Amino acid sequence: MDLDTVQRAFGLSSLVLIVALVAIRLSRRLGLPSLLLYLGIGLLLGNRGLGLEFSNTILTEQLGLAALVFILAEGGLTTRWANVRPALGLGVALATVSVVVSIAVAGAGVHLLLGGHLGLDWRTSLLWGAVLSSTDAAAVFSVLRGVGVKPRLAAALELESGLNDAPVVIAVLLLAGTTQISWTDPLLVVYELLAGAVVGGAVGFVGGWSLRRGALPAAGLYPLATIALVGGAYAAGQYLHASGFLATYIAAVILGNSRLPHRASTLSFAEGFGWIAQIGLFVLLGLYVDPFQLPAALLPGAAIGLLVLVVARPLSVLAAALPFRMPWREQAFLSWSGLRGAVPIVLALIPLMLRDDAQSRSMVNIIVVVVVIYTLVQGTTLPFVARKLDVIQLGQATEVQVEAAPLEEMNAQVLQVTVPPDSRIHGVYVSQLRLPPSAVIALIVRDGAPVPVEPTVRLQAGDQMLIVTPERFRSATERRLRAVSRGGALATWFGERGDPART
């Protein structure tokens, strides 16, 4: 590698990143999932486009797994435990029971649809089902957080996408191998998941304790240390023959909910790192895929994707949600929200790397078609489906990352709240909100202009508020806002406490 090669690599990387950042704004305006635009950038740069040659399967698969680690890290660090705790049982069921049912149903469907055409045996058909069974954390995190669905549903989907990579990767490696499956393999799966959870928990608690008590010489080192801990959790899990992905996600969740020094800058850094991982992963996959081979995979890809969307996913959600007695509308939304992104493509590279046969090459092309078509269909229609199924809850408080020394000293957070049109906060005086004593309204914005924060100011629909609250009073502040939104100024008199279980 000479100096000119390094210069070209830097220039091309910078250009791709700038174009990808512009694509984010374009995708928001057009309502398209930005991940597909990154894939398109890779296809445009590839050997069938501008001629950038890249066809290394092993390197693509390894870089893809590395990117998934950092995507999971970002998702875990920005996941708030108080929000996901009510949905923990449902999220775990979606990541385990739902995966097993999806593998079985999708595998049987693939065997019926393509078994004769591609000569698939039952083991290979189930391998297809395993590849298709994982929802993608990057797709879910990037699309779902902008929809505004009920907290319990959003939390369950985020938990599913963060947790289900671990069992799915194990299933793919098991089914893609050539050794005979024995009765001890399910025990091995249980060990890998339990050991991965233990490793992640240990790294999260010890790492959080160390960061709180060890003074680093510069504030910018805390985000680097946090990312290093999460990456170390993955490495430790893999070294102990446990699930590195599960260790990564659990460590990230624990660290993200610890009282870390410079927490706002750490989360902002993790978010940026996650964006780079998403962009790099999809551009890389676009470089690797040969677009000229995709037309032949269009029909089988559309058929398999439809099978997963209308049969495998609904049945797997039904099996997972059965003990929780969920309304059918919420189950329908969970079914439609099973977004497939880069994860199935990366997983499809594993059998290609191990087997390198025609069946595995066909799998990669067909999975790419499935991801493109159904991410486009589901991602663009998700807000519409959420509205039709009446699972949207407006006016939720969202955290705004602000790095300031006083906030660090108070261990305080800044919440942004928009008053929805149908909220009973409309017409309530600021003094009637009666937030916890340590929570204060720092700013009210109405029609793009600030409004004086005074007790006699009446709030209106569309108002945006910035509320500063210490971490220990955040849940109480959110409960009070929910209570007033449902019951008005006299919510407490009517027994309304803002319980999140009602959402």
C-alpha positions in Angstrom: 0.0 0.0 0.0 1.6 3.3 -1.1 0.9 6.9 -0.1 -1.5 7.5 -3.0 -3.6 4.5 -2.0 -4.0 5.9 1.6 -4.9 9.3 0.2 -7.5 7.8 -2.1 -9.0 5.8 0.7 -9.3 8.8 3.0 -10.9 10.9 0.2 -13.3 8.1 -0.8 -14.3 7.4 2.8 -14.9 11.1 3.5 -17.0 11.5 0.3 -19.1 8.4 1.2 -19.7 9.7 4.7 -20.8 13.1 3.5 -23.1 11.6 0.9 -24.5 9.3 3.5 -25.2 12.3 5.9 -27.0 14.1 3.1 -28.9 10.9 2.5 -30.2 11.0 6.1 -31.9 14.3 5.4 -33.2 13.1 2.1 -34.7 10.0 3.6 -36.5 12.0 6.3 -38.1 14.2 3.7 -39.1 11.3 1.4 -40.1 9.0 4.3 -37.6 6.3 3.1 -35.5 4.2 5.5 -32.0 5.8 5.2 -30.4 2.3 5.5 -31.5 1.4 2.0 -29.9 4.6 0.6 -26.6 3.5 2.1 -27.0 0.2 0.4 -27.6 2.0 -2.8 -24.5 4.0 -2.3 -22.5 0.8 -2.0 -24.1 -0.6 -5.1 -23.3 2.6 -7.0 -19.6 2.4 -6.0 -19.3 -1.4 -6.5 -17.7 -3.3 -9.4 -20.9 -3.1 -11.4 -21.1 0.7 -10.8 -18.1 3.0 -10.6 -15.8 0.0 -10.5 -14.7 -0.3 -6.9 -13.8 -4.0 -6.7 -14.8 -5.8 -3.4 -15.7 -9.5 -3.2 -14.0 -10.8 -0.1 -16.7 -12.9 1.7 -14.8 -13.5 4.9 -13.8 -9.9 5.3 -17.3 -8.7 4.6 -18.8 -11.1 7.2 -16.2 -10.2 9.9 -16.6 -6.5 9.3 -20.4 -6.9 9.3 -20.3 -8.7 12.7 -18.0 -6.0 14.1 -20.5 -3.3 12.9 -23.4 -5.2 14.5 -21.5 -5.1 17.9 -21.3 -1.3 17.8 -24.9 -0.9 16.6 -26.0 -3.1 19.5 -23.8 -1.0 21.8 -25.5 2.2 20.7 -28.9 0.7 21.2 -28.1 -0.6 24.6 -26.5 2.6 25.9 -29.5 4.6 24.8 -32.1 2.2 26.2 -33.6 3.4 29.5 -34.2 0.6 31.9 -37.2 2.3 33.5 -38.9 2.3 30.1 -38.1 -1.3 29.1 -38.6 -2.9 32.5 -42.5 -3.2 32.1 -41.9 -4.9 28.8 -39.1 -7.2 29.8 -41.1 -10.4 29.8 -42.6 -9.7 26.4 -39.3 -8.6 24.9 -37.5 -11.8 26.1 -40.4 -13.9 24.8 -40.1 -12.2 21.4 -36.3 -12.8 21.4 -36.6 -16.5 22.2 -40.0 -18.1 21.7 -40.7 -16.0 18.7 -37.3 -16.9 17.2 -38.0 -20.6 17.6 -41.4 -20.4 16.0 -40.2 -18.2 13.2 -37.3 -20.6 12.3 -39.8 -23.5 12.2 -42.5 -21.8 10.2 -40.2 -19.9 7.8 -38.0 -23.0 7.3 -41.0 -25.1 6.4 -42.3 -22.5 4.0 -38.9 -22.2 2.3 -38.7 -26.0 2.0 -42.1 -26.0 0.3 -41.4 -23.0 -2.0 -37.8 -23.6 -2.9 -36.9 -27.1 -1.7 -37.4 -28.7 -5.0 -36.0 -25.9 -7.1 -32.8 -25.5 -5.2 -32.5 -29.0 -3.8 -32.8 -27.9 -0.2 -32.9 -30.5 2.6 -34.7 -29.8 5.8 -31.6 -28.7 7.6 -30.7 -26.1 5.0 -34.4 -25.0 4.9 -34.3 -24.4 8.6 -31.0 -22.5 8.1 -32.9 -20.1 5.8 -35.6 -19.8 8.5 -32.9 -18.9 11.0 -31.3 -16.3 8.8 -34.7 -14.7 8.2 -35.8 -14.8 11.9 -33.7 -12.0 13.3 -35.1 -8.4 13.4 -32.4 -5.8 12.8 -31.4 -3.5 15.6 -30.3 -0.7 13.3 -33.5 -0.7 11.3 -35.7 -0.9 14.5 -33.8 1.8 16.3 -33.7 4.2 13.3 -37.3 3.8 12.3 -39.3 3.0 15.5 -38.0 5.9 17.6 -39.5 8.4 15.2 -43.0 6.8 15.2 -44.1 7.6 18.8 -45.9 4.3 19.6 -46.9 3.3 23.1 -43.9 2.9 25.4 -44.6 -0.8 26.1 -44.6 -1.7 22.5 -41.6 0.3 21.6 -39.7 -1.1 24.6 -40.6 -4.7 23.6 -39.5 -4.2 20.0 -36.2 -2.6 21.1 -35.5 -5.4 23.5 -36.3 -8.0 20.9 -34.0 -6.5 18.3 -31.2 -6.1 20.9 -31.6 -9.6 22.3 -32.6 -11.9 19.4 -29.3 -11.6 17.5 -27.6 -13.8 20.1 -29.9 -16.9 19.7 -30.2 -16.4 16.0 -26.4 -16.3 15.4 -26.0 -19.5 17.5 -28.8 -21.2 15.4 -27.2 -20.1 12.1 -23.8 -21.4 13.1 -25.3 -24.7 14.3 -27.4 -25.3 11.2 -24.7 -24.1 8.7 -22.2 -26.6 10.1 -21.6 -30.0 8.7 -21.5 -32.0 11.9 -24.6 -33.9 13.0 -26.9 -32.1 15.4 -27.0 -34.0 18.8 -29.2 -33.7 21.9 -26.4 -31.8 23.6 -26.7 -28.8 21.2 -29.7 -27.3 22.9 -27.8 -27.4 26.2 -24.9 -25.7 24.5 -27.2 -22.9 23.3 -28.6 -22.4 26.8 -25.0 -22.3 28.2 -23.9 -19.7 25.6 -26.9 -17.4 26.4 -26.6 -17.7 30.1 -22.8 -17.2 30.1 -23.1 -14.3 27.7 -25.6 -12.6 30.1 -23.3 -13.2 33.1 -20.3 -11.8 31.2 -22.3 -8.7 30.0 -23.6 -8.1 33.5 -20.2 -8.4 35.1 -18.6 -6.0 32.6 -21.5 -3.5 32.9 -21.5 -3.4 36.7 -17.7 -3.4 37.2 -17.1 -1.0 34.3 -19.7 1.4 35.6 -18.3 1.3 39.1 -14.8 1.9 37.8 -15.8 4.8 35.6 -17.6 6.5 38.5 -14.6 6.2 40.8 -11.7 6.5 38.5 -10.8 10.1 37.4 -9.7 10.1 33.8 -7.5 13.1 32.7 -9.9 14.3 30.0 -13.6 14.3 29.6 -13.4 13.0 26.1 -11.8 9.8 27.4 -15.0 8.6 29.1 -16.9 7.9 25.9 -13.9 6.0 24.6 -13.7 4.0 27.8 -17.4 3.1 27.6 -17.1 1.9 24.0 -14.0 -0.1 24.9 -15.8 -1.8 27.8 -18.7 -2.8 25.5 -16.3 -4.1 22.9 -14.5 -5.9 25.6 -17.7 -7.6 26.7 -18.1 -9.0 23.2 -14.5 -10.3 23.1 -14.8 -11.8 26.6 -18.0 -13.6 25.7 -16.5 -15.0 22.5 -13.4 -16.1 24.4 -15.5 -18.0 26.9 -17.5 -19.6 24.1 -20.5 -17.6 25.2 -22.8 -15.3 23.3 -20.7 -12.1 22.6 -23.7 -10.3 21.2 -25.8 -10.9 24.3 -22.8 -9.8 26.5 -22.5 -6.7 24.4 -26.1 -5.6 24.7 -26.5 -6.3 28.4 -23.2 -4.6 29.2 -24.4 -1.6 27.2 -27.8 -1.4 28.9 -26.2 -1.5 32.3 -23.6 1.1 31.5 -26.2 3.4 29.8 -28.3 3.3 33.0 -25.4 3.9 35.4 -24.6 7.3 36.7 -21.6 7.7 34.4 -19.5 10.8 34.4 -20.1 13.0 31.3 -23.1 10.8 30.5 -24.5 13.2 27.8 -21.3 13.3 25.8 -20.9 9.5 26.2 -24.4 8.8 24.8 -23.9 11.4 22.0 -20.5 9.7 21.1 -22.2 6.3 21.1 -25.0 7.6 18.8 -22.5 8.9 16.3 -20.5 5.7 16.5 -23.6 3.8 15.9 -24.4 5.9 12.8 -21.0 5.3 11.4 -21.4 1.5 12.0 -24.8 1.5 10.2 -23.5 3.6 7.3 -20.3 1.5 6.9 -22.2 -1.8 7.2 -24.8 -1.1 4.5 -22.2 0.6 2.1 -20.0 -2.5 2.6 -22.8 -4.9 1.8 -23.7 -2.8 -1.3 -20.1 -3.1 -2.5 -20.1 -6.8 -2.0 -23.4 -7.6 -3.7 -23.5 -8.1 -7.5 -26.7 -6.2 -8.6 -26.7 -8.1 -11.9 -27.5 -11.3 -10.0 -30.5 -9.8 -8.1 -33.1 -9.8 -10.9 -33.1 -13.7 -10.9 -33.7 -13.6 -7.1 -36.6 -11.1 -7.3 -39.5 -13.5 -7.5 -38.3 -16.1 -4.9 -37.3 -13.2 -2.6 -40.7 -11.5 -2.9 -42.4 -14.9 -2.2 -40.2 -15.7 0.8 -40.5 -12.2 2.2 -44.3 -12.4 1.9 -44.2 -15.7 3.7 -42.3 -14.2 6.6 -44.4 -11.1 6.7 -47.9 -12.6 6.7 -47.3 -16.1 8.1 -44.1 -16.6 10.1 -43.9 -13.3 11.9 -47.6 -13.1 13.0 -47.5 -16.7 14.2 -44.2 -16.1 16.1 -45.6 -13.0 17.7 -48.8 -14.8 18.6 -46.8 -17.5 20.4 -44.7 -15.1 22.3 -47.5 -12.7 23.3 -49.9 -15.5 24.3 -49.1 -15.4 28.1 -49.5 -11.6 28.1 -53.0 -11.3 26.8 -52.2 -8.5 24.4 -55.0 -6.9 22.3 -55.0 -7.9 18.7 -54.1 -4.4 17.5 -50.9 -4.5 19.5 -50.0 -8.0 18.2 -50.7 -6.8 14.6 -48.3 -3.9 15.1 -45.6 -6.1 16.6 -46.0 -8.4 13.5 -45.7 -5.5 11.1 -42.7 -4.0 13.0 -40.4 -7.0 12.5 -38.0 -5.0 10.4 -35.2 -6.9 8.6 -32.1 -4.9 7.8 -28.5 -5.8 7.5 -28.5 -8.6 10.0 -30.0 -11.3 7.7 -27.6 -10.4 5.0 -24.6 -10.7 7.4 -26.0 -14.0 8.7 -26.4 -15.3 5.1 -22.7 -14.8 4.6 -21.9 -17.3 7.3 -23.0 -20.4 5.3 -21.4 -19.0 2.2 -18.2 -18.6 4.1 -18.4 -22.2 5.5 -19.8 -24.0 2.4 -19.1 -21.8 -0.6 -21.7 -23.5 -2.8 -24.4 -22.5 -5.2 -27.2 -22.8 -2.6 -25.4 -20.4 -0.3 -24.8 -17.8 -3.1 -28.4 -18.0 -4.0 -29.3 -17.4 -0.3 -27.3 -14.2 -0.2 -29.0 -12.8 -3.3 -32.5 -13.7 -2.2 -32.0 -12.4 1.3 -30.8 -9.1 -0.2 -34.0 -8.9 -2.2 -36.1 -9.7 0.8 -34.4 -7.0 2.9 -34.7 -4.3 0.2 -38.4 -5.0 -0.6 -39.8 -5.5 2.8 -37.7 -2.8 4.6 -39.0 -0.4 2.0 -42.6 -1.7 2.5 -42.6 -1.9 6.2 -40.4 1.1 7.0 -42.4 3.5 4.9 -45.8 2.3 6.1 -45.0 1.9 9.8 -46.3 5.3 10.9 -49.5 4.8 8.8 -50.1 1.3 10.3 -49.4 2.6 13.8 -52.1 5.3 13.4 -54.6 2.8 11.9 -54.1 0.4 14.7 -54.3 3.2 17.3 -51.0 2.3 19.0 -49.5 5.8 18.9 -49.1 7.8 22.1 -48.2 11.5 21.6 -46.7 13.8 24.1 -44.2 11.5 25.6 -41.1 13.0 27.3 -37.9 12.4 25.4 -34.4 13.0 26.7 -32.4 15.8 25.1 -28.6 15.3 25.4 -27.1 18.5 26.9 -23.5 18.6 28.1 -23.2 21.1 30.9 -21.3 21.1 34.2 -24.3 22.1 36.4 -26.3 19.3 35.0 -23.4 16.9 35.7 -23.2 18.1 39.3 -27.0 17.7 39.8 -27.0 14.4 37.9 -29.9 16.0 36.1 -31.5 15.4 32.7 -33.3 17.6 30.2 -36.7 16.3 28.9 -38.5 17.6 25.9 -42.3 17.4 25.9 -44.7 18.5 23.1 -48.3 19.0 24.1 -50.5 16.9 21.7 -53.7 18.2 20.2 -55.9 15.9 22.3 -54.0 16.3 25.6 -55.8 17.7 28.6 -52.6 19.7 29.4 -54.1 22.2 26.9 -55.5 25.0 29.0 -53.7 24.1 32.2 -51.7 26.8 34.0 -48.0 26.1 34.6 -48.7 26.3 38.3 -51.3 23.5 38.0 -48.8 21.0 36.6 -47.4 20.5 40.1 -44.2 18.8 39.0 -41.9 17.3 41.7 -40.2 20.1 43.6 -36.8 19.5 42.0 -38.2 19.5 38.4 -38.4 22.9 36.7 -39.7 24.1 33.3 -36.7 25.8 31.7 -38.3 26.8 28.4 -41.7 27.0 26.7 -41.7 27.4 22.9 -45.0 28.4 21.2 -45.2 28.9 17.4 -41.4 29.0 17.2 -41.1 31.8 19.9 -40.2 31.5 23.6 -42.9 32.1 26.1 -42.2 33.5 29.6 -42.2 30.6 32.2 -44.6 32.0 34.8 -47.2 30.3 37.0 -50.0 32.2 35.2 -49.1 31.0 31.7 -51.7 28.6 30.2 -50.3 25.8 28.2 -51.6 25.2 24.7 -51.6 22.3 22.3 -48.4 22.3 20.3 -46.4 23.9 23.0 -42.9 22.5 23.5 -41.4 22.4 27.0 -37.9 21.7 28.2 -38.0 20.3 31.7 -34.8 19.9 33.9 -35.1 17.1 36.4 -32.7 15.2 38.6 -32.4 11.5 37.5 -34.1 10.3 40.7 -37.2 12.4 40.0 -37.4 11.7 36.3 -40.0 8.8 36.6 -42.1 10.9 39.0 -42.0 13.9 36.6 -43.1 11.6 33.6 -45.9 10.1 35.7 -47.2 13.6 36.6 -47.1 14.7 33.0 -49.0 11.6 31.9 -51.6 12.1 34.7 -52.3 15.7 33.7 -52.4 14.8 30.0 -55.1 12.2 30.8 -57.1 13.8 33.6 -56.3 17.5 33.4 -55.4 19.8 36.4 -57.6 17.7 38.7 -56.2 14.4 37.7 -55.2 13.4 41.2 -58.8 14.0 42.5 -60.0 11.5 39.9 -57.5 8.8 40.9 -55.3 9.4 37.9 -51.6 8.7 38.8 -50.0 8.5 35.4 -49.3 4.8 35.6 -47.3 3.8 32.5 -49.1 0.4 32.5 -52.1 2.1 31.1 -50.2 3.2 28.0 
